[in-house]
Amino acid sequence: MGDYLMPLMMVLALMAGVFSGYPVAFVLAGIGVLFTFIADIPPVFLNTIVSRIFTGTLTNWLLMAVPLFVFMGLMLEKSDIARNLLLSLERMFARRPGGLALSVTIVGVVMAASTGIVGASVVMLGLMALPVMMKQNYSKSLAAGTICSAGTLGILIPPSIMLVLMGDILQVSIGGLFMGAAIPGLMLGGLYALYILIVAWRNPALAPPRDTTDDDAGWAMAASLLKQLVAPALLILGVLGSIVAGVATPTEAAGIGAAGATLLAAATGQLTWANLVGCVRDTALTTAMILGVAIGATVFSAIFKRVGGDYMIEDAVMALASGPYQTLFLIMALIFVLGFFLEWIEISYVVLPLFAPIIAGLDFGFENSGITLLWFAILVAVNLQTSFLTPPFGYALFYLRGIAPRGVTIRHIYAGIIPFVLLQLLGLALCIAFPGIVLWLPGITVN
């Protein structure tokens, strides 16, 4: 225990800092600097951390994709494409119990593959769909859970900012991560839709159909839906297709996406000066927050490893788990619990560098450690998606609470997300039990 006194103190200090409400980026960096002196580390060691921050973060060409993807998502949200798509889907499923909830889930999947911004997706879906759901006498819990879960798909389905950062942290191909996350993301969307259909079938009163006199022919509605799908489909093809084909790097593809979203906003008449300034401002704020956490985590991780924190983690994991899958289960359980209190950014930058070497050294039956790390990264990504839904700090819950109409309380939101969190854990278990769900598509694209 004495050998690990300093890293244990750092962990306790981090927990105290997080619960204090102080910005996590400053907490991480401040604890690192403080323990430089407490642990009697030569202050000159901080100079090496500054060099690491400059070369590994501030001048990292790969991280240029982050503000570009953020801008793409924000600009696409302004273009009204999602609103028009939701209206078309709602007309198509209007006469079916659960039709509007199913429409919200489908829009969530489509927009996730186009934006990757959870906050924007949840707020957009909440403003568009929640008042209509309340008017149709939907269960408040089902409506809230559907919107929150559909909005969080953007952090997993590519192009995803989280996958870009994970690829940089783990030194894994971002194109491979994008392909690996595609099927799990669609699978989760399918599980959500299946759950909604089952609930609506067993108790239609929870998700009643809309009384409608819409006499449009099926072909007319189908044509309208296809028309609304063309724009996001072209954007997805331009971004992901250019990466898979090897035509563009992820950073260049992000530039294609940002330009494409801007053109779509112009085509729909939404490219106003106010919208452009708002997107640029929000992009700068989001990017600054992500880079701030990255810098703080670099300071914390460097000092944590210097005082033996990586050995403490490795010894603790090996003492509690005796095999590769037991070790994996332990790490997944820890990340799930951390998701109750920390954002995915902090978990990615602090936890992944500590656990990745352990996982890479275990035998899961894959050809090499690179495949193991790719599989592990997607498992972590699926796991971290739950961090947006789990109280007390699930950000999707507070995004929705901030724009929810009167009568929808935080209690309804908490109750509504429980089934969807369980579905996410089911999806995670399937990805662990059947690695081909993650690895099949990257194997096809590589070969």
Secondary structure, DSSP 8 states (H G I E B T S, - for coil): -GGGHHHHHHHHHHHHHHHTT--HHHHHHHHHHHHHHHTT--TTHHHHHHHHHIIIIIT-GGGGHHHHHHHHHHHHHHTTHHHHHHHHHHHHTTTSTTHHHHHHHHHHHHHHTTT--HHHHHHHHHHHHHHHHHHTT--HHHHHHHHHHHHHGGGTSSS-HHHHHHHHHHT--HHHHHHHHHHHHHHHHHHHHHHHHHHHHH-GGGS----------HHHHHHHHHHHHHHHHHHHHHHHHHHHTTSS-HHHHHHHHHHHHHHHHHHTT---HHHHHHHHHHHHHHHHHHHHHHHHHHHHHHHHHHTTHHHHHHHHHHHH--SHHHHHHHHHHHHHHHTTTS-HHHHHHHHHHHHHHHHHTS--S-SSHHHHHHHHHHHHHHHHHGGGTSSSS-HHHHHHHHH--TT--HHHHHHHHHHHHHHHHHHHHHHHH-THHHHHHHHHHH-
